[in-house]
Amino acid sequence: MFTKRMCATLVCAATAAISPASHAQQYTTDWLANTYGTLAAHVGNGARSMWVAPEGVIYTSSFWDENEGGVAIYQNDKSLGSIGIHDEFQGGAITGNATDIFVALSVNTSNGSGTVGRYNRASGQRDLTFNVSVWNALSRVDAITGLATAGTLLYVSDFYGNRVRVYTTDGAWQRDISIANPGALALDNAGNVWIAQKSAGTVTAFSPAGAQLQQIQMAAGSQPSALYFDATTAQLMIGDSGPDQNIKLYSLAGTPTQTGTFGVKGGYLDTTTGIKGQVGDKRFTRVTGIGKDSSGNLYVLNNPWGGGWDLGRNGGTDIHAYNAAGTLLWKLQGLNFEGVAAPDPVTDGALFYSGTAIYTGTAGGTFVANTVDPFTYPNDPRLNMNDTQRDEHFGQLVTVNGNRILVASGQNPGIFYFYHFNVGSGYIAIPDGSIPGTPFNTSLEVTGGFCLDSRGDVWAGLNRTNHIYHYPLTGFDSTGKPQWGAATTISTPESVRPTARILYLPESDTMILAQGLAGNWDWTAMNGYIEVYHGWTSGNINRPSPVITLTSANPKSIAAAGNYLFVGYVHTVPNIDIYDLTTGKLVTTLTNANPTNVDVGNDVDSMYGLRVYLNSAGQYVITKDNYNGTSVIVHRWTP
């Protein structure tokens, strides 16, 4: 079968083969945010539930993965492939037995989000579906929130139906257990089912006949989000996505009693064992899956914070494996889907900031921090499932006098969210407002281009005004919060109307304006005509030189640094063309200097999917989104 993955690989290989040999040694190609850089090996996108087979095979479920089935399969820190198609599953619940797995199906399927599918583990084929909930048209939330099986019985949480439904593994209904808003499920040695009620902070047991037994009332603020019964220790393991961000262990001998915890209390937000926001071996984010194999190895799925309305663009897949002594064995991480990370000037490009995460390193890199704190800042737009954008995983970053300003936005944004950092918040990004929004005194969306320049000034083409609005950074308050002055406006040169992108380089006083599609509803697109103005603030607003007419189709994203313009394209190639801002000439094209180890994706399918930074060694660090491989591509180019 000729698949999309094979097509992408052939495109990358072909473009690399025709790239001029003289340029091949001028740049390197690397990746971040995924354990593996190739499509065949990459860690899948946005796993939100997990089941572990006794032999240590891991099954995860995701709402969406661009290049494989939504149920990904792993063992011994390697991918074993996947089941289904990319949008077949809702992602919120999965379980299995020796022969089959059972998964909540997606709203995108003909069966809808209230349906369970049974898949043969050996063949990967679905051989049964049965409806559980009348809530079968939910796209942004889960109708089915828990699955567990033992023997011939399958238990299913019907969240909005306020019941746990019991079926045979062949789909024959047996009975219902009435309980408000049920979530994660686990079955103990006696056949009792334990049911989590996340918002209530309780876990309640029911007998095999459906009689209510004991209840665990967790501490205030606790949110039981994952359950696992350890048959060897007779302990119930409860993943807590509340402020503790850890796993709690309960003995079920007699009255349930907490006997211990696994993971740092406070998880990634703890300040006694690390910097606030810093992830680590046992510094969990939200725990969404727990499992063990027959050797006693423990597996924990935890999702970094920052979600999207389609549930597939949450903070990513992060699986940790531990031996029986609790020592970390390995991690599997796929932390970026439709997003990009910007090189950090404070560290001369050693750190990379996405809209929600921080990375460093090479060959997949290291996940440093999750910059979202849902408990201190519950109204952070990056947590808003009803936001107008799919997510805010695209990061733009500048530093002014050591103060970082982060802008987070979505794939094709009309709104941009601003954040700052300070010593007390550590790696946590503190929300500051948005444009449009109060800090900039406008309600108009940004449809004519956006730029956060290296001085911290904001340049914006507000909707249908044919003006460029320049908001100067006036300073920072005592907490490090940036402040901007009132806008000065200038009429957009008629020759480049309507603008689609704006870039300003203060170091050389250079303005770059890219034209959009006149009369076209798609304000996210460029038409390939770009004007460069040297001496913009000195008064040169009418004489562009050079004018660049792009020769490749479908330009989508541009970035600039030093004396170069970087251009990425959509629906065509993953290439990045580099133009000289003085002559307007094409200098070189970045394709893939490392095709054996890195897939660079199909294209740049986002308005701000390119970032570039000129480091102190004179090297340009260019990052690009890669939704195919759930990664961030990093080119390092020396002219």
ROFI-665837 format. One record per residue (C-alpha): residue in three letters; x, y, z. Coordinates in steps of 0.5 Angstrom, whole numbers, padded with zeros to 4 digits, always signed. Last residue first. Example, Ala and Ser with C-alpha at 12.3 -4.5 7.8 and 13.67 -1.06 7.14 Angstrom:
BEGIN
SER+0027-0002+0014
ALA+0025-0009+0016
This chain:
BEGIN
PRO+0052+0063+0011
THR+0052+0058+0017
TRP+0045+0054+0018
ARG+0043+0050+0024
HIS+0036+0047+0022
VAL+0031+0045+0028
ILE+0025+0041+0026
VAL+0020+0041+0032
SER+0016+0034+0033
THR+0010+0030+0032
GLY+0012+0027+0026
ASN+0007+0029+0021
TYR+0005+0035+0025
ASN+0012+0038+0024
ASP+0013+0045+0026
LYS+0020+0049+0024
THR+0025+0052+0028
ILE+0031+0056+0025
VAL+0038+0057+0029
TYR+0042+0062+0024
GLN+0050+0061+0026
GLY+0054+0067+0027
ALA+0057+0064+0033
SER+0053+0069+0038
ASN+0047+0066+0035
LEU+0042+0069+0030
TYR+0035+0066+0031
VAL+0029+0064+0027
ARG+0022+0062+0028
LEU+0018+0058+0023
GLY+0011+0056+0024
TYR+0008+0063+0024
MET+0002+0062+0019
SER+0001+0055+0020
ASP+0002+0049+0015
VAL+0009+0049+0014
ASP+0010+0043+0009
ASN+0010+0035+0009
GLY+0015+0034+0015
VAL+0022+0034+0016
ASP+0023+0027+0018
VAL+0030+0026+0021
ASN+0035+0020+0022
THR+0036+0018+0015
PRO+0034+0024+0012
ASN+0040+0029+0016
ALA+0041+0035+0012
ASN+0034+0036+0010
THR+0031+0041+0005
LEU+0034+0048+0007
THR+0034+0052+0000
THR+0040+0057-0001
VAL+0041+0065-0003
LEU+0035+0067-0007
LYS+0036+0074-0009
GLY+0033+0080-0006
THR+0039+0084-0006
THR+0040+0087+0001
LEU+0035+0082+0005
ASP+0038+0076+0002
TYR+0033+0070+0001
ILE+0033+0064+0005
ASP+0028+0058+0002
ILE+0026+0053+0007
ASN+0023+0047+0004
PRO+0018+0042+0007
VAL+0015+0042+0000
THR+0008+0043-0003
HIS+0001+0044+0001
VAL+0004+0049+0005
TYR+0011+0053+0004
GLY+0016+0056+0008
VAL+0020+0062+0007
PHE+0026+0065+0011
LEU+0029+0072+0010
TYR+0036+0074+0011
ASN+0040+0080+0013
GLY+0040+0079+0021
ALA+0034+0075+0023
ALA+0027+0074+0019
ALA+0021+0069+0019
ILE+0016+0068+0014
SER+0010+0063+0014
LYS+0005+0060+0008
PRO+0008+0061+0001
ASN+0004+0057-0003
ALA+0008+0056-0010
SER+0015+0057-0011
THR+0018+0063-0015
LEU+0017+0068-0009
THR+0017+0075-0012
ILE+0022+0079-0007
VAL+0022+0087-0008
PRO+0029+0090-0006
SER+0028+0095-0004
PRO+0021+0098-0002
ARG+0021+0106-0003
ASN+0015+0109+0000
ILE+0016+0108+0008
ASN+0023+0110+0008
GLY+0022+0115+0014
SER+0027+0114+0019
THR+0023+0109+0022
TRP+0023+0105+0016
GLY+0030+0105+0014
HIS+0031+0099+0009
TYR+0024+0097+0007
VAL+0023+0090+0004
GLU+0017+0088+0000
ILE+0014+0081-0001
TYR+0010+0078-0007
GLY+0009+0071-0006
ASN+0001+0071-0005
MET+0001+0070+0002
ALA-0005+0066+0006
THR-0008+0067+0012
TRP-0013+0072+0010
ASP-0017+0067+0006
TRP-0023+0071+0004
ASN-0020+0073-0002
GLY-0021+0080-0005
ALA-0013+0081-0006
LEU-0009+0075-0003
GLY-0004+0077+0002
GLN+0002+0081+0001
ALA+0008+0080+0005
LEU+0011+0086+0009
ILE+0018+0087+0011
MET+0021+0093+0015
THR+0028+0094+0016
ASP+0031+0099+0022
SER+0037+0095+0022
GLU+0037+0092+0029
PRO+0030+0094+0029
LEU+0028+0088+0025
TYR+0021+0089+0023
LEU+0016+0083+0020
ILE+0009+0084+0018
ARG+0005+0078+0014
ALA-0001+0078+0010
THR-0002+0085+0008
PRO-0007+0087+0003
ARG-0004+0091+0000
VAL+0003+0091-0002
SER+0003+0097-0007
GLU-0002+0101-0003
PRO+0003+0102+0002
THR+0000+0101+0009
SER-0002+0107+0012
ILE+0002+0108+0019
THR-0001+0108+0026
THR+0002+0110+0033
ALA-0001+0105+0038
ALA-0001+0107+0045
GLY+0004+0105+0050
TRP+0006+0098+0052
GLN+0007+0094+0058
PRO+0011+0088+0060
LYS+0010+0084+0067
GLY+0016+0083+0070
THR+0013+0083+0077
SER+0016+0091+0079
ASP+0013+0093+0072
PHE+0016+0092+0066
GLY+0018+0098+0060
THR+0015+0102+0055
LEU+0014+0097+0049
PRO+0012+0101+0043
TYR+0005+0099+0040
HIS+0006+0100+0032
TYR-0001+0099+0028
ILE+0000+0098+0021
HIS-0006+0101+0017
ASN-0010+0098+0012
THR-0016+0098+0017
ARG-0019+0091+0015
ASN-0017+0087+0021
LEU-0011+0090+0025
GLY-0004+0089+0022
ALA+0000+0089+0028
TRP+0007+0091+0030
VAL+0009+0090+0037
ASP+0015+0092+0041
GLY+0019+0088+0045
ARG+0026+0090+0043
SER+0027+0084+0039
ASP+0020+0085+0035
LEU+0014+0082+0036
CYS+0011+0082+0029
PHE+0004+0080+0027
GLY+0000+0081+0020
GLY-0006+0083+0017
THR-0011+0079+0020
VAL-0010+0081+0027
GLU-0017+0081+0030
LEU-0020+0088+0032
SER-0022+0089+0039
THR-0017+0094+0041
ASN-0014+0097+0047
PHE-0007+0094+0046
PRO-0007+0092+0054
THR-0014+0091+0054
GLY-0015+0086+0048
PRO-0014+0084+0041
ILE-0008+0083+0042
SER-0008+0079+0049
GLY-0007+0079+0056
ASP-0002+0078+0061
PRO-0002+0071+0063
ILE+0004+0069+0067
ALA+0009+0063+0064
ILE+0011+0058+0069
TYR+0019+0057+0068
GLY+0020+0059+0075
SER+0014+0063+0077
GLY+0018+0067+0083
VAL+0024+0069+0079
ASN+0020+0072+0074
PHE+0016+0070+0067
HIS+0012+0074+0062
TYR+0006+0072+0058
PHE+0002+0075+0052
TYR-0003+0072+0048
PHE-0004+0073+0040
ILE-0011+0073+0037
GLY-0013+0072+0029
PRO-0009+0066+0029
ASN-0008+0061+0024
GLN-0004+0055+0027
GLY-0005+0058+0034
SER-0002+0063+0039
ALA+0003+0064+0044
VAL+0007+0070+0045
LEU+0013+0070+0050
ILE+0016+0076+0053
ARG+0023+0074+0057
ASN+0026+0080+0061
GLY+0034+0080+0061
ASN+0034+0087+0059
VAL+0029+0085+0053
THR+0028+0078+0051
VAL+0024+0076+0045
LEU+0020+0069+0044
GLN+0015+0067+0039
GLY+0011+0060+0041
PHE+0006+0056+0037
HIS+0002+0051+0042
GLU-0004+0056+0043
ASP-0009+0051+0041
ARG-0015+0049+0036
GLN-0016+0057+0036
THR-0023+0060+0038
ASP-0022+0058+0045
ASN-0027+0053+0047
MET-0023+0049+0051
ASN-0019+0054+0054
LEU-0013+0052+0058
ARG-0008+0056+0054
PRO-0013+0062+0055
ASP-0010+0062+0062
ASN-0016+0062+0066
PRO-0014+0057+0071
TYR-0008+0061+0073
THR-0005+0059+0080
PHE-0008+0052+0079
PRO-0007+0051+0071
ASP+0000+0053+0071
VAL+0002+0052+0064
THR+0010+0053+0062
ASN+0011+0045+0062
ALA+0019+0045+0063
VAL+0025+0042+0061
PHE+0023+0036+0055
THR+0030+0034+0053
GLY+0032+0034+0046
GLY+0030+0029+0040
ALA+0037+0029+0037
THR+0039+0035+0040
GLY+0039+0039+0047
THR+0033+0044+0050
TYR+0026+0044+0050
ILE+0021+0049+0054
ALA+0013+0048+0053
THR+0006+0051+0053
GLY+0007+0056+0047
SER+0014+0053+0045
TYR+0020+0056+0048
PHE+0027+0053+0046
LEU+0033+0053+0050
ALA+0040+0053+0048
GLY+0039+0059+0043
ASP+0044+0064+0046
THR+0041+0062+0053
VAL+0038+0069+0054
PRO+0036+0069+0046
ASP+0031+0063+0047
PRO+0030+0059+0040
ALA+0023+0059+0039
ALA+0019+0053+0039
VAL+0013+0051+0034
GLY+0006+0048+0034
GLU+0001+0043+0031
PHE+0003+0037+0034
ASN+0009+0037+0040
LEU+0010+0033+0046
GLY+0011+0026+0043
GLN+0015+0023+0049
LEU+0017+0016+0051
LYS+0021+0015+0057
TRP+0026+0010+0060
LEU+0028+0006+0066
LEU+0026+0010+0071
THR+0028+0007+0078
GLY+0022+0005+0082
ALA+0024-0001+0085
ALA+0020-0005+0081
ASN+0023-0002+0075
TYR+0020+0005+0072
ALA+0017+0007+0065
HIS+0015+0014+0064
ILE+0010+0016+0058
ASP+0009+0023+0056
THR+0005+0024+0050
GLY+0003+0031+0048
GLY+0001+0038+0052
ASN-0006+0037+0048
ARG-0007+0038+0041
GLY-0011+0032+0040
LEU-0017+0034+0044
ASP-0020+0037+0039
TRP-0021+0044+0043
GLY-0014+0044+0045
GLY-0010+0043+0051
GLY-0005+0046+0055
TRP-0002+0042+0061
PRO+0003+0036+0060
ASN+0000+0029+0060
ASN+0002+0024+0064
LEU+0002+0016+0062
VAL+0006+0012+0068
TYR+0008+0005+0067
LEU+0011+0001+0072
ASN+0015-0005+0072
GLY+0013-0011+0076
SER+0015-0016+0071
SER+0008-0018+0070
ASP+0007-0011+0067
LYS+0004-0005+0071
GLY-0001+0000+0069
ILE-0003+0008+0070
GLY-0006+0013+0065
THR-0008+0020+0066
VAL-0003+0023+0071
ARG-0003+0031+0070
THR+0004+0033+0070
PHE+0009+0029+0074
ARG+0016+0031+0077
LYS+0018+0023+0078
ASP+0023+0023+0073
GLY+0023+0030+0071
VAL+0019+0036+0069
GLN+0020+0044+0071
GLY+0015+0048+0072
LYS+0017+0051+0078
ILE+0024+0050+0079
GLY+0027+0043+0082
THR+0026+0039+0088
THR+0023+0044+0093
THR+0019+0048+0088
ASP+0014+0043+0086
LEU+0010+0045+0080
TYR+0012+0039+0076
GLY+0009+0034+0081
GLY+0006+0038+0087
LYS+0008+0032+0091
VAL+0014+0028+0088
GLY+0012+0022+0085
PHE+0009+0015+0088
THR+0005+0016+0094
GLY+0004+0012+0100
THR+0000+0007+0105
GLN-0007+0011+0104
THR-0012+0007+0107
PRO-0018+0003+0105
THR-0022+0000+0110
GLY-0021-0008+0110
ALA-0015-0010+0106
LEU-0016-0005+0100
SER-0009-0001+0101
TYR-0009+0005+0098
LEU-0003+0008+0094
LYS-0003+0015+0091
ILE+0000+0017+0085
ASN+0002+0025+0084
GLN+0000+0032+0081
ASP-0001+0034+0088
PRO-0005+0040+0085
GLY-0010+0036+0082
SER-0009+0031+0077
ASP-0008+0025+0082
GLY-0007+0018+0079
ILE-0010+0013+0084
MET-0006+0006+0085
LEU-0011+0001+0089
GLN-0006-0004+0093
ALA-0007-0011+0093
THR+0000-0012+0093
THR+0001-0017+0087
ALA-0006-0015+0084
ASP-0004-0008+0083
PHE-0011-0004+0082
TYR-0010+0002+0077
LEU-0014+0008+0077
ALA-0013+0015+0073
SER-0016+0022+0074
PRO-0017+0022+0081
GLN-0018+0030+0082
SER-0015+0032+0089
GLY-0017+0039+0091
ALA-0019+0037+0098
ALA-0016+0031+0100
MET-0019+0024+0097
GLN-0026+0021+0100
ILE-0025+0013+0098
GLN-0031+0010+0098
GLN-0033+0003+0101
LEU-0039-0002+0098
GLN-0044+0000+0093
ALA-0048-0006+0091
GLY-0048-0007+0083
ALA-0048-0015+0083
PRO-0040-0015+0082
SER-0039-0011+0088
PHE-0039-0003+0088
ALA-0033+0001+0090
THR-0032+0009+0090
VAL-0027+0013+0089
THR-0028+0020+0091
GLY-0025+0027+0089
ALA-0032+0030+0087
SER-0029+0033+0080
LYS-0026+0026+0078
GLN-0031+0021+0080
ALA-0027+0015+0080
ILE-0030+0008+0080
TRP-0027+0002+0083
VAL-0031-0005+0081
ASN-0031-0011+0085
GLY-0029-0017+0082
ALA-0025-0020+0088
ASN-0018-0019+0086
ASP-0020-0011+0084
LEU-0023-0008+0078
ALA-0021-0001+0076
LEU-0025+0005+0073
ALA-0023+0012+0071
GLY-0029+0017+0070
PRO-0036+0017+0073
ASN-0040+0023+0073
ALA-0046+0021+0078
ILE-0047+0014+0080
SER-0052+0009+0078
ILE-0049+0002+0076
ASP-0052-0001+0070
ARG-0053-0008+0068
GLN-0052-0014+0064
TRP-0051-0011+0056
ALA-0048-0016+0051
GLY-0042-0013+0048
ASP-0038-0020+0047
THR-0034-0018+0053
THR-0040-0018+0057
TYR-0043-0012+0059
VAL-0043-0007+0065
ARG-0045+0000+0064
VAL-0043+0005+0069
ARG-0048+0011+0070
ASN-0049+0018+0070
GLY-0051+0018+0063
TYR-0047+0024+0062
PHE-0040+0020+0064
ASP-0042+0013+0061
SER-0037+0009+0065
VAL-0036+0002+0061
TYR-0035-0004+0065
LEU-0033-0010+0061
LEU-0034-0017+0063
THR-0032-0024+0061
GLY-0026-0025+0065
ALA-0024-0018+0068
THR-0025-0011+0064
ALA-0024-0004+0065
LEU-0026+0002+0061
GLY-0027+0010+0063
THR-0029+0016+0061
ILE-0034+0015+0055
ALA-0038+0021+0053
ASP-0031+0025+0053
VAL-0031+0032+0051
ARG-0029+0037+0045
SER-0033+0033+0040
LEU-0039+0030+0043
ALA-0044+0027+0038
ASN-0045+0020+0041
TRP-0048+0022+0048
VAL-0054+0017+0048
SER-0048+0013+0051
VAL-0046+0005+0051
ASN-0047+0003+0043
PHE-0043-0003+0041
THR-0038-0004+0036
LEU-0035-0011+0034
ASP-0029-0014+0030
ARG-0024-0008+0029
GLN-0018-0011+0026
GLY-0011-0010+0029
SER-0009-0017+0027
ALA-0006-0020+0034
ARG-0010-0015+0038
ASN-0017-0016+0036
TYR-0020-0010+0036
ARG-0027-0008+0040
GLY-0030-0002+0039
VAL-0034+0002+0044
THR-0039+0008+0042
GLY-0042+0014+0045
SER-0037+0018+0041
GLY-0040+0017+0034
ASN-0042+0010+0031
SER-0040+0013+0024
THR-0034+0015+0026
ASN-0031+0023+0027
VAL-0034+0023+0034
SER-0029+0018+0036
LEU-0029+0011+0039
ALA-0028+0009+0046
VAL-0023+0003+0046
PHE-0023-0004+0048
ILE-0017-0008+0046
ASP-0017-0016+0045
THR-0014-0023+0046
ALA-0011-0023+0053
ASN-0015-0017+0056
GLY-0016-0010+0054
THR-0017-0003+0056
ILE-0018+0004+0053
ALA-0021+0011+0055
GLY-0021+0018+0053
GLY-0018+0018+0046
GLN-0024+0019+0042
PHE-0022+0014+0037
GLU-0022+0013+0029
ASP-0018+0020+0028
HIS-0012+0017+0025
ILE-0014+0010+0023
GLY-0014+0004+0027
ILE-0009+0000+0030
SER-0001+0003+0031
GLY+0006+0001+0030
LEU+0011-0003+0035
SER+0014+0003+0037
LYS+0020+0003+0042
ASP+0021+0004+0049
ASN+0021-0003+0051
GLN+0014-0004+0048
TYR+0010+0001+0044
ILE+0003+0001+0041
ALA-0001+0007+0038
VAL-0008+0007+0038
GLY-0010+0013+0034
GLY-0007+0010+0027
GLU-0002+0013+0024
ASN+0001+0020+0021
GLU-0003+0025+0023
ASP-0005+0023+0030
TRP-0012+0025+0033
PHE-0016+0023+0038
SER-0011+0019+0042
SER-0011+0012+0045
THR-0005+0009+0048
TYR-0003+0001+0048
ILE+0003-0001+0052
VAL+0006-0008+0051
GLY+0009-0010+0057
GLU+0008-0018+0057
PRO+0002-0017+0062
ALA-0001-0012+0057
VAL-0001-0004+0059
TRP-0007+0000+0058
MET-0007+0008+0057
SER-0011+0014+0056
ARG-0010+0021+0053
ALA-0005+0020+0048
GLY-0003+0027+0045
ASN+0001+0025+0038
GLY+0005+0019+0037
VAL+0012+0017+0039
HIS+0016+0017+0032
ALA+0019+0010+0030
ALA+0016+0010+0023
LEU+0016+0017+0022
THR+0023+0019+0024
GLY+0025+0023+0029
TYR+0025+0019+0035
THR+0024+0021+0043
ASN+0020+0027+0040
ALA+0020+0034+0042
LEU+0026+0037+0038
TRP+0029+0035+0032
ASP+0036+0036+0028
THR+0038+0038+0021
THR+0045+0041+0020
TYR+0047+0047+0015
GLN+0053+0049+0011
GLN+0055+0042+0009
ALA+0049+0041+0004
HIS+0050+0048+0001
SER+0055+0046-0004
ALA+0052+0040-0006
PRO+0046+0044-0009
SER+0039+0040-0006
ILE+0037+0035-0012
ALA+0038+0029-0007
ALA+0035+0033-0001
THR+0028+0034-0005
ALA+0028+0027-0007
ALA+0029+0024+0000
CYS+0024+0029+0003
VAL+0019+0028-0002
LEU+0020+0020-0001
THR+0019+0020+0006
ALA+0012+0024+0005
CYS+0010+0019+0000
MET+0011+0013+0005
ARG+0008+0017+0011
LYS+0002+0018+0006
THR+0001+0011+0005
PHE+0003+0007-0002
MET+0000+0000+0000
